[in-house]
Amino acid sequence: MNEYGHLFLKFSKIIYLWGFKSTILDTISTNNSILRKIFPFLNWLPLVKKTWKDDLIAGLTGTIIAIPQAVAFAMIAGMPPQYGFYLAMMAPLVAALWGASYQLITGPTTTSSIVLFSIVKNFASPQTETELYISMAITLSFMAGIVKLLMGVFKMGKLVNFVSNSVVLGFTAGAGILIAFKQLKHAFGIEVPQGSGIVDIVKYISTHISEANVYVMAVALVTLFSAIIIKNYIKKLSRLHMLIAMVIGSALGYFLGGSSVGIETVGHIPNHLPPFSTPDLSMSTVQKLFSGAIVLGILGLVEAVSIARSIALYTHQKLDANQEFIGQGLTNIITSFFSCYVGSGSFTRSGVNFQAGAKTPLAAVLAAVFLMVVVLLFGSYASYLSRPAMGGVILLVGYNLIDFKHIKLIWKSSWRELVVLAVTALGTMFFRHLEYALLAGVMFSFLFYLERTSNPHIAIMGFDKDGKLKNIKRSREIKEDPDVKIIRIDGSLYFGDLDSVSKYFANLYTDGVRKLIVMAGSINFIDVASAEWLEQEARKWQEDGRQVHFAELSRAAQDILIKGEFKYRIGYELFHDEFEDAYRAIKG
C-alpha cells in the first residue's frame, strides 16, 4: 500500500473515531436534556455555588415567617396545629425539586385552607369527627395533586388564564371577610355553633354578647393591635409582626390566668417529623371529594402561577407554567403520604423569600430543614400559643387578603370587572360551597367576554386634509368619500358576532351603498359560519351591480377562506393586500 493509502486509512480512522465520539456526546447531551426535564432541580443546582449565602439568609427568614402561618392556616383549615407544621416542612422540599419558579414557596395558604375547610366540613366535623376530617383532608390533597399533575402533563397551563384577575381578587376578598368573621368566636370567647355562616355568626354573637369573655377579648385585641403597630411603625421588625404579636398575646394570656379565666391554648404540638399516612381512596370518599378536588386543584394552580409570574417580572426568569403545574401536583401527592393537607404557593412567604434575597429554590429547601429543627427542639413551646392570640392574628390575615388598591382601580376602570369581582366575593361569603362562588365568577367573566366580542367595533373611515385615511369620529375635518363607503372592522368574525355584523351590512345595503371597502387588518380570525356569510353577502352585492372589496386581510385570517375555497368563489380580485389597491380597483 502506497503512502496515500496509509494516509487515507489514518484519515478514515480519525473520521470514524470522531463520529463515534460525537455520537457519545450527542447521546450524553440528549440524556442530560431528558434528565433535566425529569429532574428540573438539575437546572438550578449548579448555581448554588455562587448563591448559597443569599439562599441561606432567605431560608432563615422564611423559617421565622412559617411558624405563625403554619399554626394560623391549620386552624383556618380546621386541622390541628401540628398539621400546619407538617405541610410547611414537606411542601417546600418537593416543590423546590420539581417546580419551575426559583423564588416561589409552597406551603399552607389562606385560600387553600378555607376552600379545604368548606369542602370537607360537609362530610365530617373537625371537632366531633376529627380523625375522619383529617383523613378526608389528606385524601382531598392527594386528589387535588392528581388534578394539578394531569393538567401539567397534558400542558394545560394556559387554562388558568381563563380565571380572570377580578375573579381571584373577588375570591380572596370574600375569603378574607369570611375568615375574619369565623375568628370572632375566638376573639369574643363565645362558642358559635359549628358551620355557621356570616349572617348566623353575627346574629349569634349579637344575641349572646353578654357571654363574651373580657380576658379573651383583651388578648385578641392586644395581639391584633401589636401586629398592626409592629408592621406599620417598627420597620426593622415588620417581617416578624405576626410572630411577635402572637408571643405578646400569648404572654398576656398566661399572666391573666390562662385557662383559669377561659383563655385556651392550641394544646400539645408533637415535636416530631411528619408521620406516614395513606389517602383513603375508597369509592365513596372519592365520589364525595371529586368535584371539590377539581376546584381546589385549579384554584391552587391559579394562586401558585400568579405568584410565580408576579415575581418573574422582577427576576426576568422564563417561567414554565406547565412545569410549575407538575411541581405543584407532585407536591400535593407526595406530601399527602406524610400527613399533609393541601398546600399551594404562599404569597406572603414567597414575597418575603424574594425580598430576603433568595436566588434559587435552595432557600425553600433550607427553610424547610430549619423548620424541622425548630419543631424537633422547640416544638413543645408552641403549645403555649393562645387561641385568642391566634384569632387576633387571623383577623389581620383576613383583612390583608382584601386588596383595596386593585379593587379601587377596578371600581374606576370597568363596571363589568366590578360585577365579576362582586359576584365572586359575595358568593364566597354566602354560598355554602365556595366552588360555586368561583364558578359564578368565571361564568360572569365569560358572559361579559361574549357580550363584548359579539358586538365588534365598526368604524367609518374618511380622509383628512392631507389625504390620510382616519376614523371620521376623530375630527370634523375628516370627510367621507361620497362615492365609496369605507369601514374598518375591529375584531374577529365568528358565529358569536355574525348577527351583529350582518345587521350592519344589511343597513348599508338598505341605505343604498353601491361601493364598499372593508378594512380587514384588525380581523385575526374568520370561522366557517362567517366565511359562508361573506360568500353570500358578496354574491348579493355583485348580483345587484354593487361592489364590496376587502383590504389588508392577513394571511392567517384567510386560512379558512382559502382552504374552504370561499375566497375562490367570492373572487380573488376582491381581496387586496393594501388599501390603495382596493381603492383604485373600486374607483375604476
N, C-alpha and C positions, 0 to 999 in steps of 0.2 A: 504494500500500500504506500503510495507516494505521500509527500509532505502535506499536500492539500487534503488527502484522505484523512490523515490524522487530525488536521485542523477541523475538518468537518465533523469528526466523531466527538472531539472536545466541545465544539460549539453545540452539538446536539445534546450532549450530556448537561451542559450549562442550561440550555433551554428547558430540558426535562426537569432538572433539579429546581430551577426557578419556578416552573409551572407547578411542581409538587409543593414547593414552599408556599406559593401563592394560594394554592388550594387549601393548605392547612390554615393559613392566615385568614382566608375568607371564611372557613368553617368556624374558627375561633371567634371572628368578628360577628358572624351570624348568630352563634350560640350566645355570645355576650349580649347581643341585642335582645334575644329571646329571654335570657336571664333577667335583664333589666326590666323587661315587660312583666315578667312573673314576680320579680322582687324589686319594686320601684326604689327601695331604700339604697340599692346599689348606685343610684344616680347621685344621691347626696352624701353618701358615706365618705368619698374621697375629700369632700370639702371640710370635714370635721377637723382635719389637721390645723386649719387656719382659723376656724370659727369656734373651737371648743370653749374658749374663755367667755365669749359673749353668750353662748348657749348655756354655760354653767350658771352665770348670773341670772339669766332669764328663767332657768329651771328652778332656782331657789326662790325667786319672786313668785313664780307660778304655784309653788307648793303652799306658800302662805295664803295666797288667794283661794286655793282649792279647799282649805279646811272649813271655813264657814259656809261656802257654797255647797259642799258635799252634804252637810247636815241639813241646810235650809231646803235644798232642792229635793232631798229624800223625803222630807216632811210634806212638801207640796205634792209629791207623787204618792203619798200615803204609805211610804215604805219606812221601816225602822232606820234610824240614822246611819248605822254601820253600812247599809247597802249603798248609801251615797259615797262612802269612802271606797267601797269595793269598785264602784264604777269609775271614780276619779283616779284609782290606781291602774286599772286594767285598760280602760278605753284609750288613753293617750299612747300606750305602748303599741297596741295593734294598729291604730290609725296612723301613727308615725311611720310604721313599716310599710303599709300598703296604700296610704293616702297620697294625694298629689301636692297639696299645699305645704309649704315649708314652715309656715307660722300658725296654721290652724291647730287649735287644741280641742280635742274631742272629750266629752265627759258629760256629767249631768247638766241639763239646761232647764230653764223655767218652762219653756214651751213644751218640750218633750215630756216633762214631768206632769204638767197639768193635763195634757192630752191623754197620757197613760192613765192617770187617775180617773179621768172622765169616762174612759173605756172600761177599765177593769172593775170600777165600783158598781157597774150594772150587774156583775156576776158574783161578786164577793165583797164583803165588808172588810176594810183594813183594820177595824177594831175587833170585831167579833169572829171574823174568819181570816185571821192574819196569815196562817200558813197557806191557805188556798189563794189568798190575794197575792202573796209573794210568788207562788208557783205560776199563777196566770200572768203576772207581770214579767217574769223571766221568759215564759213562753212567748208572750207578745213581742218581747225584744228580739227573740230568735226569728220570729216570723217577719217582723219589720226588716230585719237584716237580710232575709231571703229576698224580700221585695227590692231592697236597695241594690243587692248584688246582681240580681237579674237585670235590673234597669241599666246597671253599668256594663254588664257583659254584652247586652244587646244594644249598647251605645245609644241609650235613650236620654242622654244628658241634656239635650235641648228641651225636653218636655217640661222641665222646671221653669222655663221661661214663660210658659203659659199661665203660671201663677203670678199675677201682677204684683208689683211692689205695694199697691194700695191694699190688696188682699192681705199681704204679710203684715203691713202696718196696722190694719184693722184688727187682725187676729191677735197680734201682740198687745195692742192697746186694750182690747177686750179681755185678754188673758190677765193683763196686769190688774185691771179693775176687779176681775173675778177672784184673783189670788188675794188681793188686799181685803176684800170682804170676807173671804173664808178664814183669814187670820184674825178677824175681830174677836172671835171666841177666845183666842189666846191672849189678846190684848185686854179684854174685859174680864176674863176669868169666868165666862158664862158658858155652860155646856149647851151649845146649839145642836139640835138634832142632826145626825149624820146625813149627808146627801142634800141638805137644804140649798136652795138657790139664793140669788141675791135678795129677791123680794122677801123670801121666807126668813133669811138671816136678819134683815132689817126689822121685820115685824117681831121676830122672837126677841131680839135684843131690846127693842123699844118697850116691849111689854114685860121684860124681865130685868130692866136696868137696875132695879133695886137690889138684885143679886150680885151686881158687879163687885169684884174684889179690888179694893183700893191699892193693896200691895202689888197685885198683879199689874194693875194699870200703871202704877208708878214705875215698875221695872220696864214695861213695854215702852212707855213714853221716854224714859231716860235713855234707853237703848236707841230708840228712833232718833231723838234729838242729838245724841252723841255722834251717831253715824253721820247725820247731816252737817254738824259743826266741823267734824274732822275732815270730811270730804271737801267742804267748801272753803274752810278757813285755815286748815293746817296742811298746807300743800305737801310737806315732807312725809306726812303720814296718810295722805289721801288714798293711796292704793290699799292701805290696810284698814280703811274705815269700818268695814263690816266686822273684821276680826276683833279690832279694839273695842268697838261698840258692844259686841257680844260678851267680851270679857268684863267690861264695865257693868253691863246689865246683870250678868250672872253673879258678879261680886256683890252688887247691891241686893240681889235676891237672897244671897247667902246671909248677909248681915241683917236683913229684915226678918229673918227667921226661917227662910226656905219652906220646906213642906209643911211646917207647923202653922204657917199663915196662908197656905194654899198655893205656894209658888212651886210648881212641879219642874223637875229637870228632865232631860231627854233620856235619863236612865243609863244603864250599863252598856258600854260600847266595847265589844270584844277586841282585844289588842292582838289580832292575828290576821294573816293574809286571807284573801277571799277563798272560801271553801268551794269544793267542786259541786256542781249541780247539773241536772239534766232537764231540759224543757219537757213539758207534758204535751206530747204530740198526739194525744188521743183524738179521735174524730170529733167528738162532742166539743172539746176545747178549741180545736182548730176552727170549727164552724162558728163558734161564738166570737172568736177574735179575728176572723178573716178580714172583714171589712175595715175594722179598726187598724189592723196591721198595714193595710194598703195606705190608708190616710196618714198614719204615723210615719210610715216609710217615706212617703212623698214629702210630707211636711219637714221631716228631718233632713232630707236632701236639699230642699229649698233653703232651709236655715243654714246648713253647712256650706253649701256652694255660694250662697250670698255673702257670707262672712269671708270665705276664701277669696272671692272675687274682689271684695272691697279692699282687702289687704294687698292683693296682687296689683292693684292700681298704683300703690306706693312702691312695692318691691320690684315691679316690672317682670314678675315671674310669669311665664307662659303656662297657664293653668289647664290641665286636662280634666274636664268635668267628669268624663266617664270613669277615669281612674279614681277620682275622689268618690264617685258612687260606689265603686268596688271596695275602696278602703273603708267607707262608712258601713257598707253591708257586712264585710268580714268582721269589722269591729263589733257590731251588734250580735253577730252569730257566735263568734269565739267567746266574747265576754259573757254571753248567756250561760256558758258552761262553768263560769266562775262566779255565780250568784249575782250577776249584774242585771239591772233593768236597763231599759233603752236609753241611749245617750246620743248626742249629736254634737255639732260644732258649737262651742261656747263662745258667745260674743264677748263677754267680759274677759275670760281667761285668754282668748286669742288676742284681744286688743292689748291686754297687759303684756302678753308674751312678745308681741311685736314691738311695743314701746320700750320694753326692757332690753331690746337688742338682739332677740333671737334671730339666728341666720339659717339654721337647719332644724329638722324635726328632732335632733338630739336634745334640744331644750325640753320638748314634751316628754321624751324618754326619761331624762334626768328628773323632771318634776314628778313623774310617777314613782320613780325609785325613791326619791326623797320623802314622798308622802308615805310610802311603805315603811320607811324607817321611823317616821314620826308616829304612825299608828302603832307600830310594834313597841316603841319605847315610851310613848307618852299618851297612848290611846285612852288609858284609864282616866286621864284628866278631863277628857271631852265629856264625860258623864256628868260633870258639874254644870254644864251649859243649861240654863233655864229655858223652859218653853216660852214664857212671856218675852224673854230677850230675843229668842228666835222669831217670835211673832213680830216684834218691832222691826227687826232686820228685814223680814219678808215683806212687811208693809212698804218699806223703802224700795225693795226689789220690784214690787208690783208697780209702784209709782214710776220708777225708772224705765219700765217697759213702754210707757206712753211717750212716743216720740213727738212731742209738741211742735218742734221745729218743722218737721216734714208734714205733719197734719195741717199746720197753718199754711204751709206752701200749697198743699192740695186744695185747701179751702179757697185760696185766692185764685188758683190756676184753672181748676176744672170741676164743674159740678158733677160730671159723670164719675170721675175718680172719687169724689167725696161720697157719692151714693154707694159705690162699691165698698169703700172704707167703712162707712156707717153700717151697712148691711152685715158685713163680716164682724164688726165689733159688737153690734147688738146681738147677733146670732151666737157669738162666743159667750156673751154674758148671760143669755137667757135660754138658749137651746139646751136640751138635756144631753144631746150628743154633739160634741164640738166638731166632729167631722162634717155635720150638716152646715155648720157656720162657714167652713172653708168651701164646701161645695156651692153654697149660696153666693159667696163672694166671687168664685170663679165663674159661676153661671151669669151673674150680672156683668162681669167683665166681658164675657163673650157676647152677651146681648148688646152691649154698647159698642163693641167692636163691629158686630154685624150691622148695627144701625148706622155707624159711620161709613163703613165700606159699601153699604147698599145705596148710598147717595153720593157718588163721586162728584167732586167739584168740576164743573164745566165752565171754562172761561171764554168769553167772547173777545176776540183779538182784533186789533186795528193797527194803524200806522201813525207814528208820531211825525213831527215836522221834519225829522231827519230821515224818514222812511224806514225806521226800525219797527219791527213787529212787537207789540206790547199788549197787555191786558187793558181794555178800554176803561176799566174801573180805576186805573192808576191816575189818570188825568183827563180833564175835559179836552185837552189839546189832541188826544189820541182819537182818530176818526176811523170808522169802518169803511171798507171798500164798498161802494154802493152796488157793485155787480157780484162780488164774491163774499160769501159768509165764511168766516174763519173761526173755528172753535178749537179749544185745547181741552182734552180730557185728562184729568189728574187722578189716576187710579187704574187698577186693573179692570178688565172686562170679564166678569164671571157671572154665573147664574144668579148670584145674590143681588147684583146691581143692574141686571139686564132690564128689569121692569122700568127702573128709573131712567136709564139711558134711552131705551126705546121710546118712552113717552116724550123725551126731549127731542128726539129725531122726528117723531110724529108731529110735534108742534112746528118744527122747522118746515116740514113738508106742507102742513096746512097753511102756514104763513106765506107760502109761495116761493120759498127759496129755490133758485134754479141751479146755483153753483155753490158747492160746499167743500171746504178743505178741512180735514180733521187733523190737527196737530197731535200726533200719537207718541211723541217721545217719552211721555210720562206713563205710558201703558207698558207695564212689565210682564203682563200675563194675560192670555186670552184662552178661555176654555172652549170646549166643543159647542156648548149651547150658544155662546156668544159668537163663535165662528159661523154657525148656521144662520144666526140672525143677521150678521154682517153681509153674508151672501144674499139673503132675501132682500135686505134693505137696499143693497147696491143694485140688484136687479130691478126693484121697484122704481128707483130713481132713473135708471137707464131707460126702462120701458116708457117712461113719461118724458123722455128727452132731457132729463136733468143730469147733472154731473156731481159725483162725490169722489174726492181724491183723498189719499192718506199720505201724510208726510212724517218722516223721521221715526217710523215704527221700527224698533230694534229687531235684530235677527232672532233673539231669544223669544220675543213676544210673538214672532211669526211662526214659531215651531209647529203649532197645531194647524195653522193656516196652510203651511206647506205640506205637512205630512198627510193631512186630510184633503189635499188638493182644493181647498177653499180659495186660495189665492189664485189658482189657475182659472177657476170658474168665475171669480169676481173680475179678474183681468189683471195681469202683471203690470200693465201700463198705468194702472190707477194707484200704484204704490211707488213712492219716491223717497230716496234717502235724504234729500234736502228740501226745505220749504220752497226755496226759489224755483226748483224744478217743477214742483206741484203747481206753483202759482203761474208759471209760464204756460204749463200744459193746459190749465183750466181757462186761462185768459184767451188762449188760442192765438 
